[in-house]
Amino acid sequence: MILGPVSLVDCLVFCIFLAPQLLLQAGVFLTLSTALQALPFLLLRLPIEFTRERYFTPPAQQPIFVKESTIFEDVVIRCVRYAFAKIPASVGRVFFSRQVSLPFIRWRLLRHGYLRFPVSWRSHRFGEGNASSEGVWIMHQPELPPDIVVYYAHGGGFAMGSSFFYLEFLVVWHHLLLEAGYKNPAIFALEYTLVPDDIYPRQLHETLLGYKHVLDVVHDPAKVCVAGDSAGGTLILSMLLELGAQAQARSREQPASQSGPRASLSGLDVPMLCTPRMAVLISPWVTLMTNLHARSMVDYLDRESLWRYAHEYAGEYMLHNHPASPGCCLDDGLWKAASPQKGYYVTYGSDEVFGPDVENFINRQSRLGIKTAGLRVKGGIHAWPVACLFLSSSIQDRLSGLKPIVKEIRRRFDDKSAEGRV
């Protein structure tokens, strides 16, 4: 199922679904004060800056994104940039919530002639008691075992986002997996706890339990591709470091509780698991706080806001330590043990804040002999494979991020060599 691009009517309907939820979840006072503070930007700054930078700036001085984007893409990204820097997370999280996202995708389906979802999906709770969490399964034939599972962790700065907001993106991913020749592909999207409802290591623990749940279904890590964008990429890398620590502990015949990263999960029931087939990372937040984070003129993220979100997630101590901040891990042996069987595939934009840090990660993994391919989108901004599906107009542009990912998954899953080495 691939629906048409988001229209202005869709935007209006989204706002209709959003308004009552803002009042219910964020409260009347915070909603109104946030809206009033945004008025100068919407009425003055946005049209002035848009007009000046798009029509009165010489093309040679324009960023690639501004030159190549449509008016709709440019305006939306400018609005998101303002929202990320200025709107409180308690308000921003409502935009991505289940209560808004689910009726919106149902509207999108109805507008395209679908009375029901053309693919099977269901929410599923796993674990017990305080260790329980939730996720969304997307399956082709639920009654049959899947031949591949993509285990996905969404982005949102650890404080926003939901698997329901990503549902259309994941359904398209599922559609492309079918086109690639898989008979019964499945996707499991984790619905982890957001900050400030709880902080690290709760999210990492849930990511591990979600991966265990996937393995309980598919019974073979060689059939699993773990994936995530932005903060979801952080969680996937943190999880892999924990799996690497487990592997090192087994090889040394020592209790796993004595291995490095596991110390931060002390007191939690952490499953012993094997690494997956491969990992797909979309604009991953590799290091929570680093000067490698660039200052971008066009990205909708800014590093000061990112560092604030990072601090709220990991706290003062874990902010600069792994596995909370994977990029802080300097143990080459641990990275080798953490490597998926067929390595990493990483996609990112040349003009995004995380760009230099992502390139550093790719280069480091490659130097270690771990099969790591990077797709650098010229002029691209943060998590563009996700954003372009909603913002771009042509089907070619909308699938430009996902198609290379699916192609690489197919290639590496077909690769019968023993290890993911360069």
Buried (B, 14 or more C-beta within 10 A) or exposed (E): EBBEBBEEEBEEBBEEBBBEBBBEBBEEEBBEEBBEEBEEBEEEEBEEEBEEBBEEBEEEEBBBBBBBBBEBBBBBBBBBBBBBEBBEBBBBBBBBBBBBBBBBBBBBBEBEEEEEBEBBBEEBEBBEEEBEBBBBBBBBEEEEEBBBBBBBBBBBBBBBBBBBBBBBBBBBBBBBBBEBEBEBBBBBBBBBBBBEEBBBBBBBBBBBBBBBBBBEBBEEBBBBBBBBBBBBBBBBBBBBBBBBBBBBBBEEEEEBEEBBBBEBBEEBEBBEBBBBBBBBBBBBBBBBBBEBBBEBEBBBBBBEBBBBBBBBBBEEEBBBBBBBBBBBBEBEEBBBBBBBBBBBBBBBBBBBBBBBBBBBBBEBBBEBBBBBBBBBBEBBBBBBBBBBBBBBBEEEBBBBBBBBBBEBBBBBBEBEEEEBEE
